[in-house]
Structure formats: C-alpha cells, structure tokens
Amino acid sequence: MVRGAKEVGTDRIELYTEPYARCYSEADREAVIRPFVAAAEEARRLGLGINAGHDLSLVNLAYFKLQIPFLDEVSIGHALICDALYLGLETTIQRYLDCLK
C-alpha cells in the first residue's frame, strides 16, 4: 500500500492509528506497533513523509513516537481537548509536545 502511494505521486502517507490505540493496553505493544513501524520504514525508504493520527493520546503517543522517531506530523484532536478539560490547555499541549520529543 505504501508503494502505491509513491506511485500515484503523493509526498506523504498517514498511518491510521486507531488499531494501535485500541489494542495498546490490551496486547503486547511491540506486536501491536510492528505493522506501523514496517509501513513507516517503507515510506521513509521511498522518500515519503509520515503523518499519524486517530486515537493517539498521552497514554500511547510517546511509545509510538519512540518506535517511529521520524514522524513529520501527528493529528490529535479529541484526546487533547478531553485532557485539556482536566489539565488546562497549556499544560495539555506541553504534555503532548513532551511525548513527541
């Protein structure tokens, strides 16, 4: 699938991370992330940028970034706003940025 993205001329892919997020706490996280790492490595070999998004949160983002350190962008919406209701927006944004360091 990644190769197909390159063939049609796109400059990046987005990893749809709901399956990772859904299984993160239920299963061995190494097994859960393996296909995402493989897709990201293929994209990188092909010179494509890599975005990720869907259900990423403070619970699962740092490990995702650790395994795929060459992410260009992550899309985080729902979890960020939910966290901000409890932690405040500034604190929440800082915590997400810390996960991405």
C-alpha positions in Angstrom: 0.0 0.0 0.0 2.8 2.4 0.8 4.4 1.8 -2.6 1.1 2.6 -4.2 1.1 6.0 -2.5 4.5 6.7 -4.0 3.4 5.5 -7.5 0.5 7.9 -7.6 2.8 10.8 -6.7 1.9 11.7 -3.1 4.5 13.2 -0.9 3.5 11.5 2.3 1.3 8.9 4.0 -0.8 8.9 7.1 -0.8 6.0 9.4 -4.3 5.4 10.7 -3.6 4.6 14.3 -6.9 3.5 15.7 -6.0 -0.2 15.7 -2.7 0.7 17.6 -4.6 2.9 20.1 -7.4 0.4 20.6 -5.0 -2.5 21.4 -2.2 -0.6 23.1 -3.2 -1.6 26.7 -4.8 -4.9 25.8 -1.9 -6.6 24.0 1.8 -6.7 23.7 2.6 -3.2 22.5 5.5 -4.4 20.5 3.3 -6.7 18.4 0.7 -4.0 18.0 3.1 -1.4 16.7 5.0 -3.7 14.4 2.9 -3.1 11.2 3.1 0.6 11.7 6.9 0.6 12.0 7.1 -1.5 8.9 4.9 0.9 6.9 6.8 3.9 8.2 10.1 2.4 7.3 8.9 1.6 3.8 7.6 5.1 3.4 10.9 6.5 4.6 12.9 4.3 2.1 10.7 5.6 -0.6 11.2 9.3 0.4 7.7 9.8 1.7 6.8 11.9 4.7 4.9 10.2 7.5 1.9 11.5 9.4 -0.1 9.6 12.0 -3.4 10.1 13.6 -6.6 8.7 15.2 -7.0 8.0 18.9 -3.5 9.0 19.8 -3.3 10.2 23.4 -1.0 10.9 26.3 -1.2 7.2 27.1 0.1 5.8 23.8 1.8 8.7 21.9 5.3 8.6 23.5 5.8 4.9 22.7 4.5 5.4 19.1 7.0 8.3 18.6 9.8 6.2 20.2 9.2 3.5 17.7 8.8 5.8 14.7 11.0 8.8 15.5 10.9 10.2 12.0 7.2 11.2 12.2 6.5 14.5 10.4 3.1 15.3 11.9 0.5 13.8 14.3 -3.1 14.6 14.3 -4.5 14.7 17.9 -7.9 16.3 18.5 -10.4 14.5 20.7 -7.9 13.3 23.3 -6.2 16.7 23.5 -9.5 18.5 24.2 -10.6 15.9 26.7 -7.3 16.1 28.6 -7.5 19.9 28.5 -10.8 19.9 30.3 -9.0 18.4 33.3 -5.4 19.7 33.0 -5.9 23.0 31.2 -5.0 23.7 27.6 -1.4 25.0 28.2 -0.4 22.1 30.4 -2.0 19.6 28.0 -0.3 21.0 24.9 3.0 20.9 26.8 2.5 17.3 27.8 1.8 16.3 24.2 4.8 18.1 23.0 6.9 16.3 25.6 5.6 13.0 24.2 6.9 14.0 20.8 10.5 14.9 21.9 
